[in-house]
């Protein structure tokens, strides 16, 4: 990073299994919550995007500074793991024939 900080990122990937000869688009709203060991929310970020077969992922590149993530006072790491709660609300799903409408 330009500022010398290292960041942890969180991404959401839409893993639709496309039908043969079909394209898909999914418009969604989502929320990613980074949880403390006790289950309380430390940080929450919301977003919306249209996922499709050529761009099936979206996220927060600079979600939390690495130093904040590993800071024991923040109580985010337990047994070398972090807890992330993700809520996804699909708003519209569109299937079309590949190359058509």
N, C-alpha and C positions, 0 to 999 in steps of 0.2 A: 504494500500500500504506500501511497505517496506520503502519508503522515507517519509512517513507520509502524503503525498498529497492525496487528493481525486480527482478523475477524472470523467468527464461525458463521456459516451460512445454513439456512434451512430452505429446502425446496420441496415442492409438491409435484408429483408426476402422475399424469392421467394414463393409466395402462389399459385403455380400451383395446380389446381384441377385435380389430377391424375384420369385417366379413370380406371374403374374396370379392374384389371388384367394387368395394364400397369405400367412400371417404366418410369421415365423421368430424363433427365440431361439437364441443360441449362448453356452454357458457356457465361459469360457476362463480360463487362467492365462497371464500374460505377464511378460516381463522387458524393461526398457529399459536399455541401457548407453550411456552417453556416453563416447566414446573420444577418447583423445589422438591427436595426429598420428601417433605411432608404432604406433597400434593397441592400446595397453594401455588398460584400463578406468579411467576417472577416477571415475565414479559409476555405481552400479547401483541400480535401483529395481524392485521386483516388485509385482504386483497381480493381482487376479482380479475378474471382473465377468460379468454376464449382459448381452450385447448383444442388442438387438431392434430392430425397424424404427422404433420411436419414440424409441429412445435407443441410437444406434449408435456412440457415442464415449465414451471414458473416458481420463483421464490424470492427470498430476501438475501441478497449477496452479503450485505453487511448487517446481519441480524443482531449479533452481540459481540463486543470485543472479547478476544480470547482470554485476556487477563480477567475480565469479569466472569467468564464461564468457569475458569479454574479456581477462582477466589473461594476459599473454603467458607468464608463468612456468608456467601450467597447461597450455600447449601444446594448446589445444582447437580453435583456429581455424586453418585453412589455406586459402588462396585464397578468403577470405570465406565459408567453408563449415565446418560441423561434421559429425562422423560419429556416427551413432546406430545401434546394433545392436539389433534387436528380435527376441525369440523369443516365439512364440505357440503355445500348446498348447490346441487346442479339446478340451474334455472331453465336451461333449454338444451336439448340434445337433437342434433340434426344428422341424419344419414342421407347420403346421396350416392348415386353411381359415380365411380371414379371418372373424373374429367367431365362430368355432367351436372345437371341439377335435378 
